[in-house]
Amino acid sequence: MLDKDAVMNIFTGTGAVMRGHFLLTSGLHSDTYIQCARVLQYPEHTAQLVALIASAFKDERIDLVVGPAVGGILVAYEAGRQLNVPALFTEREDGVMTLRRGFEIPAGARVLVVEDVVTTGGSVVEVMNVVKERGAQVAGVGLLVDRSGGSIDFGVRKKAVLTLDVKTYSPEDCPLCRRGMRAVKPGSRGLK
């Protein structure tokens, strides 16, 4: 199994840790962005990192893995493969997280919700709500990166492969904005 230094080496070695002025999906600003897609493009890294999540939940009788599009799709697929269960993803339709494409979550299923990176955890909570609305149980949450320093509590067991305490700012309190730096939005929210 990988230790924290080896995990961080994967993220930095693939260029996933970016520095600049970023507008996050949450609406917050930051000088650091974690572009998990840079890591997930390598199947061997994806398998190694997701193994840390899958091993944490291997004894939880997981029936299904669900992640939000876009970032959670590959994480869900690999976790499902390693746990030998189906993997699906949710999508936003008119701004609301939902199941599409004929996907179903059976009532009573034990579901592992996964995501690539969280700052506030909003997308994960939305996926959890989709799971609960169908009468299924959220058995846990698996994350590649928790940017909150571990402060997010989903009310269920959580496993983060990498926990970072990355400073974020509201747009009105952002020192990068005050210096005149333009914020860029490298995330997937708002894709059509």
C-alpha angles and dihedrals in degrees: 000000000000121000124217094267092052091048092049090048089056091052095046094039092056093047092248093134106076129185126207135072114317137182106216126212087252090062091249124123127232141173090223129060126184108211100194091182087074088062097036092058086076112071093201092055091044091052093047095048097042089048086069089058096041093049091052090057102032093109095045098087093241112193099182142008121218130184134172121255129279108012098030098050098086093038090053093046094051094043090050091049092050093045091042094234134115119277126208138169137220125223137197115254113186087345095307123113108238146152116258137162093061093294116156134193109204118227110257094024118141104232131196110207114207137184137176100230136356133193102167098002094235097138092047091052089050091052091047089054091052089052094048093045087062093053094254127131125241102227094184149321125252122194134181092206131015106193092183094080088249095300097122113101115194093179091247135074111294130198119190118185091204126019117196132175100220117177115240131186137201109244092250092052098040113128090198091059090048088055089054096249113152114235117230125204111216095166130102102242110121097027113148 
